[in-house]
Amino acid sequence: MNFEFPFAELPAVLRGPRVERRRALVGGSAYWGTLVESGADAGKLKLDDGRLLDADALAYLPPVNPSKIIAVHISYTSRSIETRNKPKPTETPTYFTKPPTALNGHRGQILKPADCQYLNYEGEYAVVIGRTCRNVTPEEAWDYIEGFCPALDMGLQDFRDTDQGSMLRVKGADTLLPIGPGLVRGVNLFEQKLRTYVNGLVVQEAHIGDETIWGPHYVIADIARHITLLQGDVILMGTPCHSRSVNPGQTVECEISGIGRIAGTVVAIDPPRASALHVGHAPTDSPEVRRVAFGFDERVPDRFKQNLRSANNA
């Protein structure tokens, strides 16, 4: 592990008070607001123009506007044990990217094309960059973090055979990154639990502080050695064990205690028109695709498997 707990001094972004910023659609226009944390108006969203609205009744846009989205392949011990049978997958982290067009808002539709079988969930926390960041140390990196969001790093595993090196179509298709509903700071991330739900049943769970292999400060310093991170850029910090495929009609959620809960519903759509013309590499159902889509059940807790079976049979 590249850092130890507790911190000698908790970074400012992890210290209270808690602040959550959301971007909502109101009357067809996008407005930023801050969630009211206490008092008579607790639970309402106070727009920057002063209006107070019921936070639960609003439609939300992603609370980020990134120039790029960078994701860590594996950053939890349980995921590494499941996929690699060892607690640390590689000596240093490795990455892939998702295009900004993959972004999706809270309670949005996650599209599963009819020619793809395997759409896997991965509950994660996202780190959002607050200002231009280049050539920093891990200790300095904390000062460049604006906050954190729950995220669902969905993946069409049918394209593993052709896109494993880039993950472009696996992870980059439209709607495959629900994120939000808010951007939060002032919460000690490493004291929180991450849970993923399918139809309300827990299918992933991890204590972030206990399972994290590389913290966001280490990852930011690593990436920023060679790539300038800009305000609004997103880093996805990996998922715990038991990423599995979901079906149309199912609702997937990622909850991070103290930070929030993002939801999306899987919706079936027609295959792309160009697929009928045999354009590009077709989705496949190979042993490698199934290995990733189905995972290694013998290396994950029984309760996750039982809950997913229950969700699939509902």
C-alpha positions in Angstrom: 0.0 0.0 0.0 1.3 3.4 -1.0 -0.1 5.3 2.0 -1.0 4.6 5.6 -4.0 5.5 7.8 -4.6 7.6 9.8 -3.2 10.7 8.1 -0.9 12.9 10.1 -3.2 15.7 9.0 -6.4 15.1 7.1 -6.4 16.9 3.7 -8.8 19.8 3.4 -11.0 18.1 0.8 -11.7 15.3 3.4 -12.4 17.6 6.3 -15.9 19.0 7.1 -18.2 20.7 6.8 -19.8 18.6 4.2 -20.7 20.4 1.0 -22.6 18.9 -1.9 -23.0 20.6 -5.2 -25.6 19.4 -7.8 -26.6 20.5 -11.3 -30.3 20.2 -12.0 -32.7 20.7 -14.9 -35.2 23.4 -13.9 -37.7 24.6 -16.5 -35.5 23.1 -19.3 -32.4 24.9 -18.2 -29.4 23.7 -16.1 -28.8 25.3 -12.7 -26.1 24.7 -10.1 -27.2 24.5 -6.5 -26.0 23.4 -3.0 -27.8 20.7 -1.0 -29.0 22.2 2.4 -27.5 20.0 5.1 -29.4 21.1 8.2 -32.2 23.2 9.6 -35.8 23.5 8.4 -34.7 23.4 4.8 -32.5 20.3 5.1 -32.8 18.1 2.0 -33.7 20.9 -0.3 -31.5 22.1 -3.1 -30.6 25.8 -2.9 -30.0 27.1 -6.4 -27.3 29.7 -6.9 -30.0 32.2 -7.7 -31.5 31.7 -4.3 -34.5 29.4 -5.0 -35.2 26.4 -2.7 -36.4 23.3 -4.4 -37.2 19.7 -3.3 -34.0 17.9 -4.1 -35.8 14.5 -4.5 -38.1 15.8 -7.2 -35.5 17.2 -9.5 -33.8 15.7 -12.6 -30.1 15.9 -12.4 -27.3 16.3 -14.9 -23.8 15.0 -14.3 -22.1 17.4 -11.8 -18.9 17.4 -14.0 -17.7 18.7 -17.3 -14.5 16.9 -18.0 -12.1 17.2 -20.9 -11.2 13.6 -20.2 -12.1 10.7 -18.0 -9.4 8.3 -16.8 -10.0 5.1 -15.0 -7.8 2.8 -12.9 -8.0 -0.8 -14.0 -7.9 -2.4 -10.5 -7.5 -0.6 -7.2 -9.3 -2.8 -4.6 -7.8 -5.9 -3.0 -10.9 -7.9 -3.3 -11.1 -7.3 -7.0 -7.4 -8.2 -7.4 -7.9 -11.4 -5.5 -11.0 -12.3 -7.6 -9.3 -11.6 -11.0 -5.6 -12.2 -10.3 -5.7 -14.4 -7.1 -3.4 -11.9 -5.3 -4.0 -8.8 -3.2 -2.1 -6.4 -5.5 -2.6 -6.8 -9.3 0.5 -4.9 -10.6 3.4 -3.0 -9.0 1.9 0.3 -10.1 -1.6 1.3 -11.4 -2.6 1.0 -15.0 -5.3 3.0 -16.8 -7.8 3.4 -19.6 -10.0 6.3 -20.7 -13.7 6.8 -21.3 -15.0 9.6 -23.6 -17.1 12.4 -22.0 -20.0 11.3 -24.1 -20.3 8.2 -21.9 -21.6 10.5 -19.0 -25.0 9.9 -17.7 -27.1 11.6 -15.0 -28.8 10.3 -11.9 -31.8 8.0 -12.6 -30.8 8.0 -16.3 -31.2 5.1 -18.8 -28.2 2.8 -19.3 -28.5 1.5 -22.9 -27.9 -2.1 -23.7 -27.9 -2.8 -27.5 -29.7 -6.0 -28.6 -26.6 -7.4 -30.2 -24.7 -7.3 -26.8 -25.2 -9.9 -24.0 -22.9 -8.7 -21.3 -23.4 -5.3 -19.7 -21.5 -5.4 -16.4 -21.8 -3.0 -13.4 -18.9 -1.6 -11.5 -19.6 0.6 -8.5 -16.9 3.2 -8.0 -16.0 6.6 -6.5 -15.0 9.3 -8.9 -12.4 12.0 -8.1 -13.0 15.4 -9.7 -10.1 17.7 -10.4 -10.6 21.3 -9.2 -7.8 23.2 -11.0 -5.1 22.6 -13.6 -2.7 19.9 -12.3 0.7 18.9 -13.7 3.9 17.6 -12.2 2.8 17.3 -8.5 3.8 15.1 -5.6 1.2 12.8 -4.0 1.1 15.1 -0.9 0.4 18.1 -3.2 -2.2 16.3 -5.2 -4.9 16.6 -2.5 -5.0 20.3 -3.1 -6.1 19.7 -6.7 -9.2 17.6 -5.8 -12.5 19.4 -6.0 -14.5 16.5 -4.5 -15.9 13.1 -5.0 -19.0 11.4 -6.7 -20.5 8.0 -6.7 -20.2 6.5 -10.2 -21.2 3.4 -12.2 -18.5 2.3 -14.6 -20.6 0.2 -16.8 -19.0 -2.0 -19.5 -20.1 -3.9 -22.6 -17.9 -6.9 -22.2 -18.9 -8.3 -25.6 -16.1 -6.1 -27.1 -13.3 -7.5 -24.8 -11.8 -9.6 -27.6 -11.2 -6.6 -29.9 -10.9 -3.7 -27.5 -9.2 -5.1 -24.4 -6.1 -3.0 -25.0 -8.1 0.3 -25.2 -11.4 -0.6 -23.6 -12.9 2.0 -26.0 -16.2 0.3 -26.8 -16.2 -1.9 -23.7 -16.4 1.2 -21.4 -16.9 4.1 -23.7 -20.3 3.6 -25.2 -23.0 6.3 -24.6 -24.7 6.3 -21.2 -22.1 3.9 -19.6 -21.1 6.4 -16.8 -23.9 7.4 -14.5 -22.3 9.9 -12.0 -23.6 12.0 -9.2 -26.1 13.1 -8.2 -23.7 15.5 -6.5 -20.1 16.5 -6.1 -19.1 16.2 -2.5 -16.3 17.5 -0.3 -15.8 17.6 3.4 -16.2 13.8 4.0 -13.4 11.5 5.0 -13.6 9.1 2.0 -11.5 6.5 3.7 -14.0 6.0 6.5 -16.8 5.2 4.0 -18.3 2.1 2.6 -19.1 1.6 -1.1 -22.1 -0.6 -2.1 -23.5 -1.5 -5.4 -27.1 -2.6 -5.7 -29.1 -4.4 -8.4 -32.9 -4.0 -7.9 -32.2 -2.9 -4.3 -30.0 -5.9 -3.3 -26.3 -5.5 -2.4 -24.0 -7.1 -5.0 -20.8 -5.3 -4.2 -19.5 -3.9 -0.9 -16.1 -2.6 0.3 -14.7 -0.4 3.1 -12.8 2.1 1.0 -10.0 2.6 3.6 -9.5 -1.1 4.2 -9.4 -2.2 0.6 -7.8 0.7 -1.3 -4.5 -0.2 -3.0 -3.7 3.2 -4.4 -5.2 6.4 -3.0 -6.4 9.2 -5.3 -3.4 11.4 -4.4 -1.0 8.7 -5.6 -3.0 8.2 -8.8 -3.2 11.9 -9.6 0.5 12.3 -9.1 1.2 9.4 -11.3 -1.1 10.5 -14.2 0.0 14.2 -13.9 3.7 13.2 -14.5 2.9 13.2 -18.2 -0.8 14.3 -18.7 -2.1 17.7 -17.6 -5.4 17.3 -15.6 -7.8 20.2 -16.1 -10.6 21.5 -14.0 -13.6 19.1 -14.1 -11.6 16.1 -15.2 -12.7 12.8 -13.7 -10.7 9.9 -12.4 -12.5 6.6 -11.7 -10.9 4.7 -8.8 -11.8 1.1 -9.6 -14.3 -1.3 -8.2 -14.4 -4.1 -5.6 -15.1 -7.8 -6.4 -18.2 -9.2 -8.1 -18.7 -7.2 -11.3 -21.4 -9.1 -13.2 -23.8 -8.6 -16.1 -27.3 -7.0 -15.8 -30.4 -7.1 -17.9 -32.9 -4.6 -19.3 -35.4 -3.5 -16.7 -33.0 -3.8 -13.8 -31.9 -0.8 -11.7 -28.3 -0.5 -10.7 -27.1 1.9 -8.0 -23.8 2.8 -6.4 -23.9 4.2 -2.9 -21.0 5.7 -1.0 -21.8 6.3 2.7 -21.5 10.0 3.5 -21.3 11.0 -0.2 -24.4 9.8 -2.1 -26.2 7.3 -4.3 -26.3 7.2 -8.1 -28.9 5.1 -9.9 -29.5 4.1 -13.5 -32.0 1.7 -15.2 -30.9 -0.7 -17.9 -32.9 -0.3 -21.1 -32.8 -2.5 -24.3 -32.2 -0.7 -27.6 -32.0 -2.0 -31.2 -28.6 -2.9 -32.5 -26.8 -0.2 -34.4 -27.9 0.1 -38.1 -24.3 -0.3 -39.3 -24.0 -3.7 -37.6 -26.5 -5.2 -40.1 -24.0 -4.1 -42.8 -21.2 -6.0 -41.0 -19.4 -2.7 -40.2 -16.6 -3.2 -37.6 -15.9 -6.0 -35.2 -19.0 -7.8 -34.1 -19.7 -8.4 -30.4 -18.4 -11.8 -29.4 -19.2 -14.5 -26.8 -15.8 -16.0 -26.4 -14.2 -17.7 -23.3 -12.4 -14.4 -22.6 -15.6 -12.4 -22.7 -17.4 -14.8 -20.4 -14.4 -14.9 -18.1 -14.7 -11.2 -17.4 -18.5 -11.0 -17.6 -19.1 -13.9 -15.2 -16.0 -13.4 -13.0 -14.8 -16.0 -10.5 -17.6 -17.0 -8.2 -15.4 -19.1 -6.0 -13.5 -16.0 -4.9 -16.4 -13.7 -3.9 -18.7 -13.7 -0.9 -21.8 -16.0 -1.2 -24.2 -13.2 -0.2 -23.4 -11.2 -3.3 -24.0 -14.2 -5.6 -27.3 -15.0 -3.8 -28.5 -11.4 -4.0 -27.7 -11.2 -7.8 -29.6 -14.5 -8.3 -32.5 -13.0 -6.5 -32.4 -9.8 -8.5 -32.2 -11.8 -11.8 -35.2 -14.0 -10.8 -37.4 -11.2 -9.6 
